């Protein structure tokens, strides 16, 4: 059509799978639109998470029943476009282009539908059965937004289903639409004007080979000179794609703007036209409590004080004092100190061989040290943090925090999006390192990984340090100031030294909501279970290594070797053991520091210096393995080597300063 308008029709090839295998349904859409909530509604209890072949990006798969038929539901990472540059967006594109799903279900935010429809058009171009699930309709209705489902469905040529995923509203209609869509013919692609449609049709007409996606989607990539699309054409076409590529160059050389920009503009124009005819607003967009509070949280003048209050109440009072103080004190002193550890010691008293007995009970025993650290010290702190984290996540606070810190993060070579892995690092640096793959550029991913390994304490380590310094607010302030200063200085230096383009920030803001108790509890329990299953075996393994080290004398040898380094920090020799613990897990080392402080071995200056050095110390084994996986051996080892002198250098300088002013 002329004037840049798009028309969509319903016809095309069948979308049913060629064999009798289960129907595969993929959930796609931008971040923060409720894909995970819908995934939970459609799937059964058992969910598998695995890496997509050839990548380190994880996708979730679950079994569901739609209309009496067993289906596989696939939850893909958030994406804004089929031409995204992050590893996750490239993975989703590869998944879609390789025919990884029989039906595509795009999840869209009803309040921002015009922005979402550009991606809808790209999915329709793929030539696969597609259903549009318009989520958060309850919030749209509260804002006076009305959706003409029939009109939009007719214009797009696909089923459009309004839903409220968190409540289950519209889910049965969506299930029926998915099954019906799989049996119908896929829609015809949209038709664009202003030369874009002509170029797509011209290039598509030259494609003679068989491809797993529609020719419109492939032609759109070819006229943008996409490398993967060009490689596919060269492999498939009889002439190596020469005719197709020559046609693409000829049809786009007269464009008055970059091809990618031109196509994006046409798609958005078409999306706006679709929304204009199907979405109406009966009253002005009201500023309810959520909207007003959301704006305040993202504005520096009000957002920074709010952030400080959140950190004080959440991390210091709840995680540090309640989780790391009250709960740990009862579990360790009462439950383990009076009951569990004495029971284990009596149980193994009859074993005459001291080396065997010391493996299970004693100073470094599997049961009296490994299990005690994991259950009595780490688990309550991690549980408190995950509960706090789930509350913030379910409320929609994190995207506001990302917007709030974006300008500051840009000076450190990061975008506001990096706040997600950084905050997640306060729960578990291993998980956070994996999440850095969502960042747009390699430079940003490398820098975020390094800062996580250097200056972000995990929840267990953070909680122990909070408990250590709960009665010394000045010492806690010094620790926090040094760690933040290190984060800022190293980030700023990294932004100057590392080559590559600066980060670009783009993120959808979900509405600010009251957290749902069921969601918060489910997320907290699942994360605690995952963490405990990971941490307990590692703590037991660390106990075995330490036992072997003591048995062979290697542990004492390493402790003596660390002695001069530890003494240079003004710390007693016993602290060397803490840093050896920290090599296995940083939270294991923090728990050892907790023990030394309770025994009265350390004064307040030594506790502060040790806490700073341990926080900046080398990452734990699990995080280092994840760094190897995500960033490669060379980069991970270089980070490991750099972190050690930074950590001990900061501790050395801090000790000099504190001793001079004491």
Number of C-alpha atoms within 10 A of each C-alpha: 12 11 12 20 21 23 16 20 17 16 15 15 14 18 20 20 16 8 7 7 10 14 21 21 26 24 23 26 27 22 19 18 26 20 25 19 15 22 23 17 16 24 19 14 10 9 14 11 13 11 11 16 10 7 12 16 23 19 17 17 21 20 20 22 14 19 14 8 10 14 20 22 27 25 23 23 22 18 22 18 20 19 15 15 16 16 20 25 24 18 25 24 17 15 16 21 19 12 16 17 22 23 26 26 27 24 29 29 27 25 25 16 20 22 18 25 24 22 23 25 21 19 24 25 24 24 24 29 30 29 28 26 28 27 27 24 21 16 16 18 15 12 18 15 19 17 21 13 15 12 15 20 20 14 17 26 23 26 21 24 23 23 25 20 25 16 13 13 16 17 19 15 14 23 17 13 23 25 19 15 24 23 15 17 19 26 25 23 27 22 24 25 18 16 19 24 22 15 24 25 17 17 26 21 14 17 18 14 13 11 15 14 16 20 24 26 22 24 27 25 22 25 27 20 16 14 11 12 19 22 13 15 24 16 13 16 17 12 11 15 21 14 14 25 20 12 19 24 16 13 18 19 12 9 12 8 11 11 18 14 11 16 23 14 15 23 26 20 20 25 22 20 17 23 20 12 13 19 20 13 13 10 9 9 14 11 11 11 10 15 15 12 15 22 14 17 23 22 16 15 11 14 21 17 12 15 16 11 13 15 14 14 15 19 23 23 18 21 31 29 24 19 28 32 22 14 19 25 17 13 18 19 12 12 15 19 16 12 12 16 20 13 14 16 18 10 12 14 13 9 11 9 9 10 13 13 17 20 21 22 23 15 14 19 22 23 21 24 21 26 20 24 23 22 18 22 28 27 25 24 29 28 23 24 28 26 22 20 21 20 21 18 15 18 17 20 19 22 23 24 23 23 22 23 21 20 14 13 20 19 16 23 25 29 25 24 25 27 22 18 25 23 19 22 24 24 27 23 27 24 17 24 28 21 22 25 24 21 26 23 18 19 19 25 23 23 23 27 28 26 22 28 29 26 28 25 26 24 27 31 30 27 34 30 28 23 26 27 22 18 11 13 11 13 19 21 13 16 23 15 13 18 22 14 13 19 19 18 12 19 22 18 13 20 21 13 10 13 10 13 12 17 20 14 17 12 15 15 18 21 20 20 16 12 15 13 12 9 14 20 15 12 19 22 14 12 18 19 14 11 17 18 11 12 21 19 14 19 23 20 15 23 25 18 16 23 23 15 15 15 14 11 11 14 18 16 13 14 19 16 12 17 18 14 15 22 14 16 21 18 22 14 16 17 23 22 20 23 25 20 23 26 18 22 23 29 30 29 25 29 26 23 28 20 14 16 16 11 9 8 15 19 10 14 17 21 23 27 26 28 28 25 26 28 27 29 24 28 30 20 16 17 23 21 15 19 25 14 14 22 18 12 14 9 14 21 15 11 22 18 11 13 21 16 14 18 21 22 15 18 26 20 13 22 20 14 11 14 11 8 6 6
